[in-house]
Amino acid sequence: MMSLLLKILGFLSLCLGVQCVHQVSWLPCQFTDEHVFVNNEGHTETQLIHRDAMLQFGQKGDAPVNPYAITFLITGSKLDLRRHVEGVEAEQLECELHRYSTEGNYVRWPVQEGAQEYNYWFICTLRDTKGLFTVTSFLRHPSDQPAPGQQDYRKWPAIGDRDILITTVTMVVKTQSPSVKAGLGSQQKLHCQFAVDHKGPNVTVEWHFQHRGERTRLFSHTSRSGQTQGTGVGLRSLAGGDASYTLPFTKMSSEGTYICSVSVNPLFVSLDLSLHIEEPPRVSLNIGPTLSLQEGGEQRVTCDAESYYPLDVEIKWYVQDPAAVGQRVGAPLPRELQNVLLSSHKHNQDKTFSLTSFFYLQASLRDSGRQFTCSVSHRSLRVPIRKSFTLTVEEPSSWMFHLTAGCTVVTLVVVLLVLLRYLHTARKKSVQKKPY
């Protein structure tokens, strides 16, 4: 009875293992196999074959979780791959497995005496689907015999559909910032860390920057020689496996791909980290929170979105009736204005952009009390920026009407007097010219 209960509990723990990664005992993976051959024209080609596989953690002799798939059984070593993905739901992980070639370069990996001499290498990549991290590790599968010809170079040993490959984790490289969004003038730390399964490895760490096809080396350090070139990585932290690169001040030219590479002969891995510059717009109106106009008056209303990056910005104008202003429940939706014009994009000296949206407001008494809102959306904003004003329309005052009417009468009287004087003068001249 007790043994049956233990089996049930073990089965439940296995089922629940996929729910949280720090308890997981296996992960489904896609294994991209390679078939290297010489075609009819004498050229070497590589055919990629996608196969189902399982990444299983345990001990030698454990039964495969899925006997119908290739099992990469990771046995105990100084490196625990699961520690680098703790706290993440297993459903958020993408697992990929590939063969790794040392390109004919044979280097004995430091292992215990009496261990098998040769190794076949595989590279395992775990990605968080939300973009939180990328973990790349090397799996060592020991063998008594080298590959035919040169060591694992164009001569892959066949792997059966139900084979179990006993492996250990030899090196892990991780980044927690595979994609970074940064504003101008900010300090950014591009995360990259590594771990090796033995002490004192000869590690070479490099950082490169790539943008529009140009590749520049930013930093390089080799542990054995102590030779260092470039800046941005702390040597003390590097000794502990932290190879993170610090950008002290981001500029528009900082946007691009940063590549963290770690090599321990014969293994080499690089991780791409993308840095995207996103600068939010500064939004302003050319008028205050209230605008007073007389009926029939006209006002040019502008909404400026300034110093944003990248280019994709959207500006819309909305109008809302007085009864709906401030009403949260049951209020009709604001109506989008259609008579809106846009200026051309302005290129600023710092390579940001500016844009102006405007319309001509014709004052009418029925528009009095309405609220006009400029809404600016941009990639750098979680919610649009909104700027509003309330319109007040006034009727022409009575004194203004009388003053206008009086001015009109006075003007007419003056014109009439001028005409009469002109007629009188002309008549007088006409009488003087008669001979009689």
C-alpha positions in Angstrom: 0.0 0.0 0.0 2.8 2.4 0.9 4.7 1.6 -2.3 1.6 2.3 -4.3 1.1 5.6 -2.6 4.7 6.5 -3.3 4.3 5.7 -7.0 1.2 7.8 -7.2 3.0 10.7 -5.5 5.9 10.3 -7.9 3.6 10.3 -10.9 1.9 13.5 -9.6 5.3 15.2 -9.0 6.3 14.3 -12.6 3.0 15.7 -14.0 3.4 18.9 -11.9 7.0 19.2 -12.9 6.2 20.8 -16.2 4.4 23.6 -14.4 7.4 25.3 -12.8 10.9 25.0 -14.2 12.8 24.7 -10.9 10.9 21.4 -10.4 10.9 20.2 -14.0 12.6 16.9 -14.8 12.2 17.2 -18.6 11.4 19.5 -21.5 10.2 18.8 -25.0 12.7 20.1 -27.6 13.2 20.3 -31.3 16.4 18.7 -32.5 17.8 20.0 -35.7 19.9 17.2 -37.2 22.3 17.5 -40.0 22.9 15.3 -43.0 26.1 16.3 -44.8 26.6 15.0 -48.3 28.3 15.7 -51.6 25.9 16.6 -54.4 26.1 15.7 -58.1 28.2 18.7 -58.8 30.8 17.8 -56.2 29.8 20.5 -53.7 29.2 19.7 -50.0 25.7 20.4 -48.8 24.0 20.1 -45.5 20.4 19.0 -45.2 18.6 20.1 -42.0 16.3 17.5 -40.5 13.9 18.5 -37.7 13.3 15.7 -35.2 11.4 15.4 -31.9 13.5 15.1 -28.8 13.3 15.3 -25.0 15.7 17.1 -22.7 15.6 14.9 -19.6 17.3 15.5 -16.3 18.3 12.5 -14.2 20.8 9.7 -13.8 22.3 7.1 -16.1 19.8 4.2 -16.4 16.7 6.3 -16.0 13.8 5.3 -18.3 13.0 7.9 -21.0 9.9 10.0 -20.4 9.0 9.6 -24.1 10.3 6.4 -25.5 9.3 7.4 -29.0 11.6 10.4 -29.1 15.3 11.0 -28.9 16.3 11.5 -25.3 19.2 13.8 -24.3 19.6 12.6 -20.7 21.5 15.3 -18.7 23.2 13.6 -15.8 24.7 15.4 -12.7 27.7 17.7 -13.1 29.0 20.9 -11.5 26.6 22.9 -13.7 22.9 22.7 -13.2 21.1 24.0 -16.3 17.8 24.3 -14.4 19.3 26.9 -12.1 19.5 29.4 -15.0 15.8 29.2 -15.7 14.3 29.1 -12.2 11.0 30.7 -11.5 9.7 30.6 -15.1 6.8 28.5 -16.2 7.8 25.6 -18.5 5.2 26.7 -21.0 7.2 29.9 -21.5 10.3 28.0 -22.6 11.4 27.2 -26.2 14.0 24.4 -26.4 16.3 23.9 -29.4 19.1 21.3 -29.8 21.7 21.3 -32.5 24.9 19.4 -33.3 28.1 21.3 -32.7 31.2 20.7 -34.7 34.7 21.5 -33.5 35.7 21.8 -37.2 38.2 19.0 -36.9 39.9 20.5 -33.8 40.5 17.9 -31.1 41.0 19.2 -27.6 40.6 16.9 -24.6 38.0 18.3 -22.2 39.1 18.2 -18.6 37.4 15.1 -17.1 38.1 12.6 -14.4 40.9 10.1 -15.1 39.7 7.0 -16.8 36.8 8.8 -18.5 36.1 8.2 -22.2 38.6 10.2 -24.3 36.5 11.5 -27.2 33.4 13.7 -27.1 30.4 14.5 -29.3 29.1 18.0 -28.7 25.6 19.4 -28.8 24.4 22.9 -28.2 21.1 23.5 -26.3 19.3 26.9 -26.4 16.5 27.8 -24.0 14.5 30.9 -24.8 11.8 32.6 -22.8 8.9 33.3 -25.1 8.4 36.7 -23.4 11.9 37.7 -24.2 13.2 37.7 -20.6 16.3 35.6 -21.3 18.3 33.3 -23.5 20.4 30.5 -22.2 22.8 28.5 -24.4 24.6 25.5 -23.0 27.0 22.8 -24.4 26.2 19.2 -23.8 29.1 16.7 -23.9 28.3 13.1 -25.0 31.4 11.0 -24.3 32.6 8.3 -26.7 35.4 5.7 -26.9 35.9 6.2 -30.6 36.4 9.4 -32.6 34.3 10.1 -35.6 35.4 8.5 -38.9 38.0 10.7 -40.6 38.5 14.0 -38.7 36.9 14.5 -35.3 33.2 15.2 -35.8 33.9 17.1 -39.1 31.4 16.3 -41.8 31.1 12.8 -40.3 28.1 12.8 -37.9 27.3 9.5 -36.2 23.7 8.5 -36.8 21.2 8.9 -34.0 18.2 6.7 -33.9 14.6 7.9 -33.2 14.6 6.2 -29.8 18.2 6.6 -28.8 19.2 7.8 -25.3 22.3 10.1 -25.3 24.0 10.4 -21.9 25.3 14.0 -21.6 26.6 16.5 -19.1 26.5 20.3 -19.2 30.0 21.7 -19.7 29.4 25.4 -20.3 26.5 27.8 -19.9 26.1 31.4 -21.3 23.1 33.5 -20.5 21.7 36.9 -21.1 18.8 38.5 -19.4 18.6 41.3 -21.9 18.2 39.8 -25.4 16.2 42.9 -26.4 16.7 46.3 -24.7 14.7 49.5 -25.2 16.5 52.6 -24.1 16.0 56.4 -24.2 18.6 58.9 -25.2 21.2 59.8 -22.6 20.5 56.8 -20.4 23.0 54.3 -19.0 22.4 50.7 -20.0 23.8 47.4 -18.8 23.8 44.6 -21.3 23.7 41.4 -19.3 25.9 38.4 -20.2 27.1 35.7 -17.8 28.9 32.4 -18.2 29.9 29.3 -16.2 32.3 26.4 -17.0 32.3 23.0 -15.3 36.0 23.1 -14.3 38.3 25.5 -12.5 40.8 27.7 -14.3 39.6 27.4 -17.8 41.2 29.5 -20.5 38.3 31.8 -21.3 38.2 34.4 -24.0 35.3 37.0 -23.8 34.6 39.5 -26.5 31.9 42.1 -27.2 31.2 43.3 -30.7 28.8 46.0 -32.1 27.1 45.4 -35.4 25.0 48.0 -37.3 24.1 48.1 -41.0 26.6 45.5 -41.9 29.6 47.1 -40.0 31.1 45.1 -37.1 33.2 46.8 -34.4 35.0 45.1 -31.5 34.3 46.8 -28.2 36.0 44.6 -25.7 38.3 41.6 -25.5 39.8 39.7 -22.6 41.7 36.4 -22.4 42.1 34.9 -19.0 45.3 33.0 -19.5 47.4 35.9 -20.8 45.4 38.6 -19.0 45.4 40.7 -22.2 42.6 43.1 -22.3 41.5 45.5 -25.1 38.6 48.0 -24.9 36.4 49.0 -21.9 32.9 48.4 -20.7 33.4 45.2 -18.8 34.7 45.0 -15.2 37.6 42.6 -14.8 36.7 41.7 -11.2 33.1 40.8 -12.2 34.5 39.0 -15.2 36.5 36.7 -13.0 33.3 35.6 -11.4 31.6 34.9 -14.7 29.8 38.3 -15.2 30.7 39.6 -18.6 28.0 42.3 -18.8 28.8 45.3 -20.9 27.9 48.8 -19.7 26.9 51.7 -22.0 27.5 54.9 -20.0 25.5 57.2 -22.3 23.2 56.1 -25.1 23.1 58.0 -28.3 21.3 57.5 -31.5 24.4 55.7 -32.9 24.2 53.2 -30.0 21.2 51.5 -31.6 22.1 48.1 -33.1 23.1 44.5 -32.2 25.6 43.8 -29.4 27.3 40.4 -29.5 28.6 38.7 -26.4 30.9 35.8 -27.3 32.6 33.3 -24.9 35.0 30.7 -26.0 36.8 27.8 -24.2 38.6 25.8 -26.8 37.1 23.9 -28.6 33.8 25.5 -27.7 32.6 28.9 -28.9 29.2 30.6 -28.4 27.8 34.1 -29.1 24.6 35.7 -28.0 22.9 38.6 -29.9 21.5 41.5 -27.8 19.4 44.1 -29.6 19.4 47.7 -28.4 16.5 49.8 -29.7 16.4 53.6 -29.1 12.9 54.8 -28.2 12.5 58.4 -27.2 8.9 59.5 -26.2 7.5 62.7 -27.8 7.0 66.0 -26.0 3.4 67.1 -26.7 2.1 70.7 -26.4 -0.8 72.8 -27.7 -0.5 76.4 -28.9 -3.4 77.4 -26.6 -4.2 77.1 -22.9 -6.7 74.8 -21.2 -9.5 77.1 -22.2 -10.2 79.0 -25.4 -12.7 81.9 -25.7 -13.9 83.0 -29.0 -16.8 85.1 -30.3 -19.3 83.5 -32.6 -18.0 83.5 -36.1 -14.4 83.8 -35.0 -11.7 81.5 -36.2 -8.6 80.1 -34.5 -5.8 77.9 -35.8 -5.2 75.1 -33.2 -2.0 73.1 -33.3 -0.7 70.1 -31.5 3.1 69.6 -31.6 4.8 66.2 -31.0 8.5 66.9 -30.7 11.8 65.0 -30.3 10.6 61.4 -30.7 12.2 58.3 -32.1 11.5 56.2 -34.1 9.4 57.7 -36.8 6.0 55.9 -36.2 3.9 58.5 -34.4 0.1 59.0 -34.7 -1.8 62.2 -33.8 -5.5 62.3 -33.6 -8.0 65.0 -32.5 -11.2 64.2 -30.7 -14.2 66.4 -29.6 -16.6 65.6 -26.8 -19.9 67.2 -25.9 -20.2 69.3 -22.7 -22.6 66.8 -21.1 -20.1 64.0 -21.5 -17.1 65.8 -20.2 -16.2 64.3 -16.8 -18.8 61.6 -17.1 -17.3 58.1 -16.7 -20.2 55.8 -17.0 -22.6 55.8 -20.0 -20.9 58.8 -21.7 -20.8 58.7 -25.5 -17.5 58.1 -27.0 -15.5 61.2 -28.3 -15.9 61.9 -32.0 -12.7 62.0 -34.1 -12.2 65.2 -36.1 -11.7 64.8 -39.8 -10.7 68.3 -40.9 -7.2 67.8 -39.5 -3.9 68.6 -41.4 -0.4 67.3 -40.7 2.9 69.0 -41.4 5.8 67.1 -42.8 8.2 65.3 -40.4 10.9 67.6 -39.2 14.4 66.1 -38.8 16.1 67.4 -35.6 19.9 67.7 -35.1 19.9 64.8 -32.7 18.2 62.6 -35.4 14.9 62.6 -33.6 11.7 63.8 -35.3 8.9 66.3 -34.8 5.4 66.6 -36.3 2.6 69.2 -36.1 -1.1 68.4 -36.4 -3.5 71.4 -36.8 -7.0 72.4 -37.8 -9.0 75.7 -38.1 -11.7 76.0 -35.5 -14.8 78.0 -36.6 -16.5 79.3 -33.4 -20.2 78.4 -33.2 -22.6 78.8 -30.2 -23.5 75.1 -30.4 -19.7 74.2 -29.8 -19.5 76.2 -26.6 -18.4 73.9 -23.7 -17.1 71.2 -25.9 -13.7 69.6 -25.1 -11.1 69.1 -27.8 -8.4 66.6 -27.2 -5.1 65.9 -29.0 -4.0 62.2 -28.6 -0.5 61.2 -29.5 0.5 57.5 -29.8 4.1 56.2 -30.1 6.0 53.0 -29.7 7.7 54.3 -26.6 4.4 55.1 -24.8 2.3 52.5 -22.9 -0.7 54.8 -23.2 -1.2 57.8 -25.6 -0.3 61.3 -24.3 -3.5 63.5 -24.3 -3.7 67.3 -24.2 -7.1 69.0 -24.0 -8.8 72.4 -24.0 -12.4 73.6 -23.5 -14.0 75.9 -26.0 -16.2 78.9 -24.9 -18.1 80.8 -27.5 -19.6 84.2 -26.7 -22.3 86.2 -28.5 -21.3 89.7 -29.7 -22.1 92.2 -26.9 -24.9 94.9 -27.4 -22.5 97.8 -26.9 -20.3 96.4 -29.6 -23.4 96.3 -31.8 -24.3 99.9 -31.1 -20.8 101.0 -31.5 -20.6 99.3 -34.9 -23.9 100.8 -35.9 -22.9 104.3 -34.8 -19.7 104.1 -36.6 -21.6 103.1 -39.7 -24.0 106.0 -39.5 -21.2 108.5 -38.8 -19.3 107.2 -41.8 -22.4 107.5 -44.0 -23.0 111.1 -42.8 -19.4 112.1 -43.5 -19.6 110.6 -47.0 -22.9 112.4 -47.6 -21.5 115.8 -46.5 -18.5 115.3 -48.8 -20.8 114.6 -51.7 -23.0 117.6 -51.0 -20.0 119.9 -50.7 -18.6 118.5 -54.0 -22.0 119.1 -55.8 -22.2 122.6 -54.4 -18.8 123.5 -55.6 -19.4 122.1 -59.0 -22.7 124.0 -59.3 -21.0 127.3 -58.3 -18.3 126.9 -60.9 -20.9 126.1 -63.5 -22.7 129.4 -62.9 -19.5 131.5 -63.0 -18.7 130.2 -66.5 -22.0 131.5 -68.1 -21.4 134.7 -70.2 -24.8 136.2 -69.2 
